Amino acid sequence: MYAPEIILSGAPNARDLGGIETTDGRVLRHGRLIRSGMLSRLDDNDISYLKNAGLRTVVDFRTLAERLQKPDRLPEGAEYIICPILEDKAEGITRDKPETEDEEAQRTVKMARRLMERDPDGAAQMRSLYPVMVTIEHSVQHYRQFFEILLRHEEGALLYHCTMGKDRVGTATALILSALGVSRERIFEDYLITNARCAPGTERLIANCKRYTDDAAELEFIRILDTVREDFLGAALETIDENYGGMGNFLRGQMALDDEKLARLRELYLE
C-alpha cells in the first residue's frame, strides 16, 4: 500500500515513490525516485536523510530566475542537473519567490489581480497551463532529456523537483508512472497528495495576503493556484490522448522510448 511519509521538513511535498503498484502487480522500488519541491530550505536533518537515502542525482526543473533566487541546498557529492521544463516564467506555475513572506504576499496579490483581468476563473487558468507542458517543443524536449537521465541512473536515489513540486513535477511523475505501467487512478492518487502536503504553506500564504487584500475572490484565486485538482493534470493527459493518440504513442514518439528503453526503465525502477 502506497502511503508515503514526509521525508524532508524543508520540502514537505517531497516523497519517495516506492510502493506504488503497477497494473501487472509489480511495485516501484523504494529509495530510487523522489519527487519534491525546491530544496533551498532544507535543514541539516534533511541533508542527513538524503545522504543516508543514497541520493546520487538531483534534477532541477526550474527556470533560471527561480534557481538564482532560491538555489538548492544539496548533500555533498550529489550530481546536480538543470532541466528547465519551461523556458520562461509562466505565472501560476513558476515561482521565483521573493526573500521575505511579506514580499511574497504583495507579489502574489498583484499577480492574482493581473491574471484575474484575463480570466477570473483560477481553475480554468490552471487547466490551460498543463497542456502547454506536453505540447510546446521546449517542454517536450526537456521531459525527453529527463527520461534519458532516468535511463542512465543505475544506482541510488534520484530526486527531481520544481518549486512546489506540483505542476512540472506532477506532469513528469504522470509520465514516469505511465511508462512503468501504473494506472491513471494510481497516478491521480499520488498527484493529489500534494494538497495535504502543501496546505500549511498555502494557509500561511493566504494569511499573509490578507494584509494586502480583503477581496474573497482574489484570495480564492490565490488558493486555487497553490493547489492541485484532478482536472488540472487531467488536462495534460487528455491533450496527450487527443494530440498524440494516447500515452503509449506519446512515450514512444515524443519521449523516444522504444520497447527496449521501456523495459530498461522497468528493470531499473520496479521490484
C-alpha positions in Angstrom: 0.0 0.0 0.0 1.5 3.3 -1.1 1.4 5.7 1.9 4.5 8.0 1.6 6.0 9.6 4.7 7.0 13.2 4.9 10.8 12.8 4.5 12.1 16.4 4.3 10.9 19.1 6.8 12.3 21.8 4.5 10.5 20.4 1.5 7.2 19.0 2.8 5.9 17.9 -0.6 8.9 15.5 -1.1 8.0 11.9 -1.2 9.6 8.6 -2.2 7.5 6.9 -5.0 8.5 3.5 -3.7 5.5 1.2 -3.2 3.3 2.5 -6.0 1.7 -0.5 -7.7 1.7 -1.2 -11.4 -1.2 -2.8 -13.3 0.7 -6.1 -13.5 1.2 -6.3 -9.8 4.8 -5.0 -9.6 5.8 -2.0 -7.3 8.2 0.8 -7.6 11.4 0.3 -5.7 12.0 2.4 -2.5 15.0 4.7 -2.5 15.1 5.2 -6.3 12.7 8.1 -7.2 11.9 11.1 -5.0 9.6 13.9 -6.3 9.9 17.2 -4.5 9.6 20.9 -4.3 12.6 23.2 -4.1 15.5 22.3 -1.8 16.6 25.8 -0.7 15.0 25.4 2.8 16.5 22.0 3.7 17.9 21.8 7.2 20.8 19.6 8.5 18.5 16.7 9.3 17.1 16.8 5.7 20.6 16.7 4.3 21.4 13.8 6.5 18.3 12.0 5.3 19.3 12.4 1.7 22.8 11.2 2.3 21.5 8.1 4.1 19.0 7.6 1.3 21.9 7.3 -1.1 21.0 10.4 -3.1 23.1 10.4 -6.3 21.3 12.8 -8.6 19.1 16.0 -8.3 17.3 17.2 -11.4 16.0 20.8 -11.2 13.1 21.6 -13.5 13.0 25.4 -12.5 13.7 28.4 -14.7 16.9 30.4 -14.4 15.2 33.1 -12.3 13.9 30.6 -9.9 17.2 28.9 -9.5 19.1 32.2 -8.9 16.6 33.4 -6.3 16.3 30.1 -4.4 19.4 28.0 -5.0 19.2 24.3 -3.9 20.9 23.1 -0.8 22.4 19.7 -1.8 24.3 17.0 0.0 27.9 16.8 -0.9 28.6 14.5 -3.8 25.1 14.7 -5.4 25.2 15.4 -9.1 23.1 18.4 -10.0 21.4 18.6 -13.4 19.5 21.5 -14.8 16.5 20.5 -16.9 14.1 23.5 -17.2 10.7 22.4 -18.3 9.5 25.9 -19.0 11.7 28.3 -20.9 10.4 31.5 -19.3 8.3 32.5 -16.3 4.8 31.1 -16.5 2.6 32.9 -13.9 0.7 30.3 -11.9 3.4 27.6 -12.4 6.8 29.1 -11.9 7.5 30.7 -8.6 10.6 32.9 -8.3 9.8 33.6 -4.7 10.9 36.8 -3.0 13.2 36.8 0.0 10.5 37.5 2.6 7.0 36.2 3.2 5.7 39.8 3.2 7.2 40.5 -0.2 5.9 37.2 -1.5 2.4 38.1 -0.4 2.5 41.5 -2.1 3.7 40.0 -5.3 1.1 37.2 -5.2 -1.8 39.6 -4.8 -0.5 41.7 -7.7 -0.1 38.5 -9.8 -3.6 37.4 -8.9 -5.1 40.7 -9.9 -3.2 40.7 -13.2 -4.3 37.1 -14.0 -7.9 37.7 -13.0 -8.1 40.5 -15.6 -7.5 37.8 -18.2 -9.9 35.3 -16.6 -11.3 35.3 -13.0 -11.6 31.5 -13.1 -8.4 30.3 -11.4 -9.2 26.6 -12.1 -9.7 27.3 -15.8 -6.3 29.1 -15.9 -4.6 26.2 -14.3 -6.2 23.7 -16.7 -5.0 25.8 -19.6 -1.4 25.7 -18.3 -1.0 21.9 -18.1 -1.4 21.1 -21.9 1.5 23.6 -22.6 3.9 21.2 -20.8 3.1 18.3 -23.2 2.9 20.3 -26.4 5.5 23.0 -26.7 8.8 21.8 -28.0 10.9 23.2 -25.2 9.0 21.3 -22.5 8.7 18.1 -24.5 12.4 18.2 -25.3 13.3 18.6 -21.6 11.0 15.9 -20.4 12.7 13.7 -23.1 16.0 14.7 -21.6 14.7 13.7 -18.1 13.9 10.2 -19.4 17.5 10.0 -20.7 18.7 10.9 -17.2 16.4 8.2 -15.7 17.8 5.6 -18.1 21.4 6.1 -17.1 20.7 6.3 -13.4 21.6 2.8 -12.3 22.1 3.1 -8.6 21.0 5.2 -5.6 18.2 7.7 -5.4 17.3 10.4 -7.9 15.3 13.5 -6.8 13.6 15.7 -9.3 11.9 18.9 -8.4 10.4 22.3 -9.4 9.4 25.0 -6.9 6.3 23.5 -5.2 6.6 20.0 -6.7 3.1 20.0 -8.1 2.8 21.1 -11.7 6.0 20.4 -13.6 6.8 17.6 -11.2 3.2 16.4 -11.3 3.3 16.1 -15.1 6.8 14.4 -15.0 5.5 11.9 -12.4 2.5 11.1 -14.6 4.8 10.3 -17.5 7.2 8.2 -15.4 4.4 6.2 -13.8 2.7 5.7 -17.1 6.0 4.4 -18.6 6.3 2.0 -15.7 2.8 0.6 -16.1 0.9 2.4 -13.4 -2.8 3.1 -13.9 -4.2 6.6 -14.2 -6.2 6.0 -11.0 -2.9 5.5 -9.1 -1.3 8.4 -10.8 -4.0 10.7 -9.7 -3.8 9.4 -6.1 -0.2 10.3 -5.9 -0.7 13.7 -7.6 -3.5 14.7 -5.1 -1.3 14.0 -2.1 0.2 17.4 -2.9 -2.8 19.2 -1.5 -2.3 17.9 2.0 1.5 18.4 1.9 1.3 22.0 0.7 -1.8 23.0 2.8 0.2 24.6 5.7 2.2 26.7 3.3 -0.9 27.7 1.4 -2.7 28.8 4.5 0.3 30.8 5.6 0.4 32.5 2.2 -3.3 33.3 2.3 -2.9 34.8 5.8 -0.1 37.0 4.6 -2.0 38.0 1.5 -4.9 39.2 3.7 -2.7 42.1 4.7 -3.0 43.4 1.2 -6.5 42.3 0.1 -9.8 41.5 1.7 -11.3 40.5 -1.6 -12.7 37.0 -1.2 -12.5 36.3 -4.9 -8.8 37.3 -5.1 -8.0 35.1 -2.0 -9.8 32.1 -3.5 -8.0 32.6 -6.8 -4.6 32.5 -5.0 -5.7 29.4 -3.1 -6.5 27.6 -6.4 -3.2 28.5 -7.9 -1.5 26.9 -4.9 -3.3 23.6 -5.0 -3.9 20.7 -7.4 -7.1 19.2 -8.8 -7.6 16.0 -10.8 -8.8 18.0 -13.8 -5.5 20.1 -13.9 -3.4 17.0 -14.6 -6.3 15.6 -16.5 -5.9 18.4 -19.0 -2.4 17.3 -19.8 -3.4 13.6 -20.1 -6.4 14.5 -22.3 -4.1 16.6 -24.5 -1.8 13.6 -24.9 -4.7 11.4 -25.8 -6.1 13.9 -28.3 -2.9 15.2 -29.9 -0.8 12.0 -29.9 -3.3 9.2 -30.0 -2.6 8.1 -26.4 0.1 7.9 -23.8 1.8 4.9 -25.5 2.3 6.9 -28.7 3.5 9.9 -26.7 6.1 7.9 -24.8 7.4 6.2 -27.9 7.3 9.3 -30.2 7.8 12.4 -28.1 9.8 10.8 -25.3 11.8 8.5 -27.7 11.1 5.4 -25.5 11.1 2.3 -27.6 10.3 -1.2 -26.2 13.9 -1.7 -25.1 14.0 1.5 -23.2 10.7 1.0 -21.6 11.8 -2.5 -20.5 15.0 -0.9 -19.1 13.1 1.7 -17.1 11.0 -1.1 -15.5 14.2 -3.1 -14.8 15.7 -0.1 -13.1 12.8 1.2 -11.0 10.4 -1.8 -10.4 10.7 -4.7 -8.0 
